[in-house]
Amino acid sequence: MKNTVYTGLANDDRRIAEELQAMGAFDQPQADEKSALAKMIAAVSEFVTWMRWKGEVGVYGCRVGAAHARRMEAMAA
């Protein structure tokens, strides 16, 4: 359990934390946090998506017809 500051008075904070503990406020397990590797992979994925979208806007002028324009270019090539 973390030492959370509720009132700023050490004795009151301990008493409040003990009462919350007795009422079961901290019974649920702590949520698992993503690992640093998973966060890094997600960030790279979002960056690559942003780069692709940025390129489509630069080439086609908008994102609306980018998928259709790619299909048409692939058929022509």
N, C-alpha and C positions, 0 to 999 in steps of 0.2 A: 504494500500500500504506500502510495506517495504521501509525503508530508504536505498536505494542501493547506494553504492559509485561508481561513474563513473570516476571522475577525482581526487577526494581527496580534492577539494575546495568546501566548503559548499554551497556557492552561486551558483556555476556552477552546482553542483549536484542537487540542488533544481530546477534550471531552466530546466535542462535536464529532470528531473522527471515530471515537469509540462508540458513540451512539449510532452513527451511520453503519459501522461494522456490525453492531448487534442487530440492527434492523435488516441486514443482508444487502446493503447497497453495493458491496464489493464482491458479491458471490460469483458473478459471471466471470468466466476466464477472460484474460486480456486478449484483445484481438491481435492476431498475427500481423506483423508488418511485413511489407514486401522487402526482399533483400536488395542490397545495393546493386547487384547485377541485374535483377529484374527491373529496377527503376531506370538503370542506364539503358537497357534494351528498349524499354518503352519510350524513353526520351529520344533515342536514335530513330525509332520508328516514326514518331511524330515529326521529327526534323526532316526525314526523307519524304514523308507525305507533304509537308509544307513546301519543300523544294520542288516536288513534282507539280503541285498546284501552282506555285509561283511560275514555273516554266510554262504551264498551260495558259496562264493568263498572259504571259509575255508573248507567246506564239499566236494564240487564238483571240486574245482580247477579252476573254471571259471564261468562266468555268462551266457555263450552262451547256454548251455543245461540244465540250472537249472529248467525251467518249465517242460521240458520233463522228467527229472530225478525225480521230485516231483510226476508227474503222474504215472511213473513206480513204484515208492515206494508205492504210494497209492493203486495201483492195486495189488501189491504183499502182502500187509498187510491185 
